[in-house]
Amino acid sequence: MNWKQGVVSASLVTVLNALAWLPAHAQKAPAYPTKPIRFVVPYPPGGTTDIVARGIAGKLSERWGQQVVVDNRGGASTIIGAELVAKAAPDGYTILLATQTTLSINPQLYPRLPYEPVRDFAPITPVVYFPYVIGAHPSLPATSIKELIALAKANPGTLAYGTPGTASTNHLAGALLESMAGIKLLHVPFKGSGPAMTAVLGGQVQLIITGAATVLPHAKSGKAKILAFAAEKRHPNWPDIPATGEAGLQGYRGGTWFSVVTRAGTPQPIVNALNREIVAILATPDLKDRFTAIGFDIHTSTPEEFARFINTDMARTAKVIQTAGIRLE
């Protein structure tokens, strides 16, 4: 063997040794999916989270030729469903429709949470944002957010607003409104947005902060009214409804977001495949139109961008909860 052959042989051995040390998934992306996928929804069937999950699951099943089964595991402020996914195998065959409650709010309120958002989940993508409106009983002597703020300042702690519960995203939207507008409202928690809306219609509480779809039918019939969208700008679907930003509340936003995550440790090629397909699905006209018609805004990103967003939202949520002194009883 001459010196040139020796160098080539040595180089080949070096390359082969280096490849042997590479992780298996770096050499070859795993085949995925090769079996049904479980899509855990941490809420009961029939709600908005269920609608979003089933829309995505149906499209994924069509695109991949593998069944994506929605598994509703409601209860305990999404903790039951989240814990199930946090303890699943890190293989991409168990995914979670995670909400703001799951990833941003629960960690601030439960000292012994059985999952840790950053440690236990691999972010895939946000999917929708659900903007809130500030609705009211027709008898409330205010027809705009400016008039509401003035009325609340004149009557501190007497105007009541209903929400689906303590520490819900609706409650946080109300607490943030109080902080930014310099007012004091009375929070009245109910067991869901439906009962809260019923209380407004009956005049038991004057205000509600919830999704537009909950209030709009009653506003059209004259049984309720909408003072503003809890946003900086008007919503393109409802351009006649003013935004709180028009009253000088720049930076105020009330709403919630849904997302998809999976078990931490799932191979990155699988996370990327899920991201790629879900983002493409949400851009299809039929699904996009279906979601926007009921008040959702489509929001997607890369897994890396979503991870940064989660950290930012957790910090923002913690500040609202601490400032308002929100605690679970």
Buried (B, 14 or more C-beta within 10 A) or exposed (E): EEEEEEEEEEEEEEEEEEEEEEEEEEEEEBEBBEEEBBBBBBBEEEBBBBBBBBBBBBBBBEBBEBEBEBBBBBEBBBBBBBBBBBEBEBBBBBBBBBBBBBBBBBBBBBEEBBBEBEEBBBBBBBBBBBBBBBBBBEEBEBEBBBBBBBBBEEEEEEBBBBBBBEBBBBBBBBBBBBBBBEBEBBBBBBEEBEEBBBBBBEEBBBBBBBBBBBBBEBBEEEBBBBBBBBBBEBBEBBEEBBBBBBBEBEEBBBBBBBBBBBBBEBBEBBBBBBBEBBBEBBEEEEBBEBBBEBBBBBBBBBBEEBBEBBEEBBEBBBEBBEEBEBEEE
